[in-house]
Amino acid sequence: MSLWSPLSAFSMTGGGCLTPYSSFLVFATGVCCTTPLVCLFVRPLLGGTEFEPKFDFEAYARAPITSHGMGCLGGMVWALGTVSSLISGKTIGMALSYSIGQSAPMVATLWGLFLYKEFGELGFETRTVTNTPTPHSQPLTHAHARLVW
């Protein structure tokens, strides 16, 4: 995954003949080929603890069609965002396009804080722990804690 963006940018700029659409097709094909392997082989080895349950294919198959539909809708939104990022890379540059695309966690955090009022009813102890700086804490965490307080 970490090599996809630089290799994709290289293949679309001068080192190859991929278009944004064909680059996405190659990436999506790789995702579709490797996901079943992860679900069948890696996940059962890691699962079985209280934090990481084993993959249960029968429970997955019994899930309502609306749950599967929401998963497909999420995949379509992701695909639209990825293709848009690749197309915009030709105009604004791949580095800037990739950076904008990777800002989703910040946007999701702001939506959670301001729209959904997450962490609005925290107790004093939780706010104190959240505001306590640590050597490895990130600046966004402190900004998030200040907004919560």
ZADO-1210 file (C-alpha; in nm, 4 decimals, padded with zeros to 6 digits):
<atoms>
<atom x="00.0000" y="00.0000" z="00.0000" code="MET" pos="1"/>
<atom x="00.2775" y="00.2441" z="00.0830" code="SER" pos="2"/>
<atom x="00.4328" y="00.2024" z="-00.2613" code="LEU" pos="3"/>
<atom x="00.1106" y="00.2443" z="-00.4577" code="TRP" pos="4"/>
<atom x="00.0974" y="00.6233" z="-00.4542" code="SER" pos="5"/>
<atom x="00.4558" y="00.6898" z="-00.5678" code="PRO" pos="6"/>
<atom x="00.4446" y="00.4127" z="-00.8289" code="LEU" pos="7"/>
<atom x="00.1078" y="00.5334" z="-00.9528" code="SER" pos="8"/>
<atom x="00.2349" y="00.8908" z="-00.9796" code="ALA" pos="9"/>
<atom x="00.5458" y="00.7698" z="-01.1652" code="PHE" pos="10"/>
<atom x="00.3410" y="00.5620" z="-01.4077" code="SER" pos="11"/>
<atom x="00.1075" y="00.8515" z="-01.4897" code="MET" pos="12"/>
<atom x="00.3657" y="01.1285" z="-01.5255" code="THR" pos="13"/>
<atom x="00.6501" y="01.0114" z="-01.7422" code="GLY" pos="14"/>
<atom x="00.7660" y="00.6658" z="-01.6531" code="GLY" pos="15"/>
<atom x="00.4675" y="00.4729" z="-01.7808" code="GLY" pos="16"/>
<atom x="00.1506" y="00.4818" z="-01.9808" code="CYS" pos="17"/>
<atom x="-00.1224" y="00.4528" z="-01.7165" code="LEU" pos="18"/>
<atom x="-00.4112" y="00.6945" z="-01.7018" code="THR" pos="19"/>
<atom x="-00.5839" y="00.7765" z="-01.3718" code="PRO" pos="20"/>
<atom x="-00.8566" y="00.5273" z="-01.4608" code="TYR" pos="21"/>
<atom x="-00.6225" y="00.2420" z="-01.5475" code="SER" pos="22"/>
<atom x="-00.4132" y="00.3123" z="-01.2359" code="SER" pos="23"/>
<atom x="-00.7278" y="00.2802" z="-01.0251" code="PHE" pos="24"/>
<atom x="-00.8237" y="-00.0399" z="-01.2087" code="LEU" pos="25"/>
<atom x="-00.4856" y="-00.1959" z="-01.1271" code="VAL" pos="26"/>
<atom x="-00.5181" y="-00.0940" z="-00.7612" code="PHE" pos="27"/>
<atom x="-00.8787" y="-00.2164" z="-00.7300" code="ALA" pos="28"/>
<atom x="-00.7842" y="-00.5487" z="-00.8901" code="THR" pos="29"/>
<atom x="-00.5077" y="-00.5921" z="-00.6332" code="GLY" pos="30"/>
<atom x="-00.7495" y="-00.5160" z="-00.3503" code="VAL" pos="31"/>
<atom x="-01.0050" y="-00.7658" z="-00.4816" code="CYS" pos="32"/>
<atom x="-00.7384" y="-01.0365" z="-00.5187" code="CYS" pos="33"/>
<atom x="-00.5824" y="-00.9953" z="-00.1753" code="THR" pos="34"/>
<atom x="-00.8865" y="-00.9313" z="00.0462" code="THR" pos="35"/>
<atom x="-01.0153" y="-01.2919" z="00.0376" code="PRO" pos="36"/>
<atom x="-00.6676" y="-01.4147" z="00.1268" code="LEU" pos="37"/>
<atom x="-00.6552" y="-01.1856" z="00.4292" code="VAL" pos="38"/>
<atom x="-01.0027" y="-01.2933" z="00.5423" code="CYS" pos="39"/>
<atom x="-00.9316" y="-01.6645" z="00.4972" code="LEU" pos="40"/>
<atom x="-00.5710" y="-01.6983" z="00.6114" code="PHE" pos="41"/>
<atom x="-00.4471" y="-01.4041" z="00.8158" code="VAL" pos="42"/>
<atom x="-00.7571" y="-01.3088" z="01.0113" code="ARG" pos="43"/>
<atom x="-00.8162" y="-01.6545" z="01.1695" code="PRO" pos="44"/>
<atom x="-00.4546" y="-01.6607" z="01.2888" code="LEU" pos="45"/>
<atom x="-00.4854" y="-01.3211" z="01.4571" code="LEU" pos="46"/>
<atom x="-00.8368" y="-01.3721" z="01.5867" code="GLY" pos="47"/>
<atom x="-00.9690" y="-01.5525" z="01.8860" code="GLY" pos="48"/>
<atom x="-00.8992" y="-01.2934" z="02.1529" code="THR" pos="49"/>
<atom x="-01.1411" y="-01.0610" z="02.3250" code="GLU" pos="50"/>
<atom x="-01.0107" y="-00.7703" z="02.1150" code="PHE" pos="51"/>
<atom x="-00.9900" y="-00.9442" z="01.7776" code="GLU" pos="52"/>
<atom x="-01.2629" y="-01.2007" z="01.7143" code="PRO" pos="53"/>
<atom x="-01.2148" y="-01.4681" z="01.4513" code="LYS" pos="54"/>
<atom x="-01.3665" y="-01.4097" z="01.1109" code="PHE" pos="55"/>
<atom x="-01.7062" y="-01.5796" z="01.1016" code="ASP" pos="56"/>
<atom x="-01.8134" y="-01.6348" z="00.7416" code="PHE" pos="57"/>
<atom x="-02.1508" y="-01.7766" z="00.8441" code="GLU" pos="58"/>
<atom x="-02.2358" y="-01.4612" z="01.0406" code="ALA" pos="59"/>
<atom x="-02.1223" y="-01.2543" z="00.7429" code="TYR" pos="60"/>
<atom x="-02.3499" y="-01.4525" z="00.5100" code="ALA" pos="61"/>
<atom x="-02.6467" y="-01.4152" z="00.7514" code="ARG" pos="62"/>
<atom x="-02.6120" y="-01.0361" z="00.7669" code="ALA" pos="63"/>
<atom x="-02.9065" y="-00.8460" z="00.6202" code="PRO" pos="64"/>
<atom x="-02.8806" y="-00.7241" z="00.2626" code="ILE" pos="65"/>
<atom x="-02.8907" y="-00.3644" z="00.3863" code="THR" pos="66"/>
<atom x="-02.5650" y="-00.4211" z="00.5763" code="SER" pos="67"/>
<atom x="-02.3987" y="-00.5552" z="00.2633" code="HIS" pos="68"/>
<atom x="-02.5480" y="-00.2671" z="00.0662" code="GLY" pos="69"/>
<atom x="-02.4001" y="-00.0127" z="00.3070" code="MET" pos="70"/>
<atom x="-02.0617" y="-00.1814" z="00.2699" code="GLY" pos="71"/>
<atom x="-02.0897" y="-00.1594" z="-00.1093" code="CYS" pos="72"/>
<atom x="-02.1965" y="00.2049" z="-00.0854" code="LEU" pos="73"/>
<atom x="-01.8924" y="00.2806" z="00.1313" code="GLY" pos="74"/>
<atom x="-01.6713" y="00.1099" z="-00.1272" code="GLY" pos="75"/>
<atom x="-01.8252" y="00.3165" z="-00.4070" code="MET" pos="76"/>
<atom x="-01.7661" y="00.6403" z="-00.2154" code="VAL" pos="77"/>
<atom x="-01.4042" y="00.5347" z="-00.1535" code="TRP" pos="78"/>
<atom x="-01.3628" y="00.4504" z="-00.5243" code="ALA" pos="79"/>
<atom x="-01.5055" y="00.7865" z="-00.6309" code="LEU" pos="80"/>
<atom x="-01.2679" y="00.9671" z="-00.3949" code="GLY" pos="81"/>
<atom x="-00.9666" y="00.7693" z="-00.5175" code="THR" pos="82"/>
<atom x="-01.0462" y="00.8269" z="-00.8846" code="VAL" pos="83"/>
<atom x="-01.1064" y="01.1963" z="-00.8149" code="SER" pos="84"/>
<atom x="-00.7718" y="01.2168" z="-00.6382" code="SER" pos="85"/>
<atom x="-00.5958" y="01.0510" z="-00.9311" code="LEU" pos="86"/>
<atom x="-00.7654" y="01.2759" z="-01.1872" code="ILE" pos="87"/>
<atom x="-00.6844" y="01.5895" z="-00.9899" code="SER" pos="88"/>
<atom x="-00.3220" y="01.4766" z="-00.9676" code="GLY" pos="89"/>
<atom x="-00.2727" y="01.5655" z="-01.3313" code="LYS" pos="90"/>
<atom x="-00.3889" y="01.9211" z="-01.2649" code="THR" pos="91"/>
<atom x="-00.2566" y="02.0148" z="-00.9210" code="ILE" pos="92"/>
<atom x="00.0235" y="01.7603" z="-00.8882" code="GLY" pos="93"/>
<atom x="00.0257" y="01.4149" z="-00.7335" code="MET" pos="94"/>
<atom x="00.1870" y="01.5221" z="-00.4054" code="ALA" pos="95"/>
<atom x="-00.0778" y="01.7840" z="-00.3298" code="LEU" pos="96"/>
<atom x="-00.3584" y="01.5594" z="-00.4495" code="SER" pos="97"/>
<atom x="-00.2413" y="01.2742" z="-00.2256" code="TYR" pos="98"/>
<atom x="-00.2093" y="01.5089" z="00.0731" code="SER" pos="99"/>
<atom x="-00.5627" y="01.6366" z="00.0285" code="ILE" pos="100"/>
<atom x="-00.6896" y="01.2804" z="00.0013" code="GLY" pos="101"/>
<atom x="-00.5144" y="01.1790" z="00.3221" code="GLN" pos="102"/>
<atom x="-00.6761" y="01.4571" z="00.5251" code="SER" pos="103"/>
<atom x="-00.9911" y="01.2468" z="00.5741" code="ALA" pos="104"/>
<atom x="-00.9171" y="01.1583" z="00.9403" code="PRO" pos="105"/>
<atom x="-00.8921" y="01.5285" z="01.0274" code="MET" pos="106"/>
<atom x="-01.2200" y="01.6028" z="00.8528" code="VAL" pos="107"/>
<atom x="-01.3868" y="01.3073" z="01.0259" code="ALA" pos="108"/>
<atom x="-01.2594" y="01.4291" z="01.3633" code="THR" pos="109"/>
<atom x="-01.3977" y="01.7772" z="01.3055" code="LEU" pos="110"/>
<atom x="-01.7330" y="01.6361" z="01.1938" code="TRP" pos="111"/>
<atom x="-01.7467" y="01.4254" z="01.5089" code="GLY" pos="112"/>
<atom x="-01.6597" y="01.7156" z="01.7363" code="LEU" pos="113"/>
<atom x="-01.8716" y="01.9915" z="01.5915" code="PHE" pos="114"/>
<atom x="-02.1640" y="01.8216" z="01.4185" code="LEU" pos="115"/>
<atom x="-02.2191" y="01.5129" z="01.6336" code="TYR" pos="116"/>
<atom x="-02.0910" y="01.6670" z="01.9606" code="LYS" pos="117"/>
<atom x="-01.8785" y="01.3616" z="02.0425" code="GLU" pos="118"/>
<atom x="-01.7024" y="01.3776" z="02.3784" code="PHE" pos="119"/>
<atom x="-01.9501" y="01.6457" z="02.4862" code="GLY" pos="120"/>
<atom x="-02.0521" y="01.4713" z="02.8081" code="GLU" pos="121"/>
<atom x="-01.7151" y="01.3498" z="02.9337" code="LEU" pos="122"/>
<atom x="-01.6400" y="01.3463" z="03.3023" code="GLY" pos="123"/>
<atom x="-01.3668" y="01.5522" z="03.4649" code="PHE" pos="124"/>
<atom x="-01.1315" y="01.2507" z="03.4901" code="GLU" pos="125"/>
<atom x="-01.1498" y="01.1788" z="03.1167" code="THR" pos="126"/>
<atom x="-01.0940" y="01.5421" z="03.0274" code="ARG" pos="127"/>
<atom x="-00.7947" y="01.5574" z="03.2604" code="THR" pos="128"/>
<atom x="-00.6377" y="01.2474" z="03.1048" code="VAL" pos="129"/>
<atom x="-00.7115" y="01.3780" z="02.7547" code="THR" pos="130"/>
<atom x="-00.5469" y="01.7128" z="02.8333" code="ASN" pos="131"/>
<atom x="-00.2371" y="01.5598" z="02.9951" code="THR" pos="132"/>
<atom x="00.0520" y="01.5958" z="02.7480" code="PRO" pos="133"/>
<atom x="00.2770" y="01.2986" z="02.6804" code="THR" pos="134"/>
<atom x="00.6127" y="01.2918" z="02.5018" code="PRO" pos="135"/>
<atom x="00.4656" y="01.1054" z="02.2058" code="HIS" pos="136"/>
<atom x="00.1321" y="01.2851" z="02.1719" code="SER" pos="137"/>
<atom x="00.0436" y="01.4565" z="01.8480" code="GLN" pos="138"/>
<atom x="-00.0467" y="01.8253" z="01.8143" code="PRO" pos="139"/>
<atom x="-00.3907" y="01.7345" z="01.6742" code="LEU" pos="140"/>
<atom x="-00.4631" y="01.5366" z="01.9906" code="THR" pos="141"/>
<atom x="-00.3941" y="01.8441" z="02.2041" code="HIS" pos="142"/>
<atom x="-00.6057" y="02.0653" z="01.9799" code="ALA" pos="143"/>
<atom x="-00.8812" y="01.8045" z="01.9987" code="HIS" pos="144"/>
<atom x="-00.8542" y="01.7943" z="02.3779" code="ALA" pos="145"/>
<atom x="-00.8702" y="02.1730" z="02.4053" code="ARG" pos="146"/>
<atom x="-01.1867" y="02.1790" z="02.1925" code="LEU" pos="147"/>
<atom x="-01.3442" y="01.9105" z="02.4095" code="VAL" pos="148"/>
<atom x="-01.2620" y="02.0909" z="02.7317" code="TRP" pos="149"/>
</atoms>
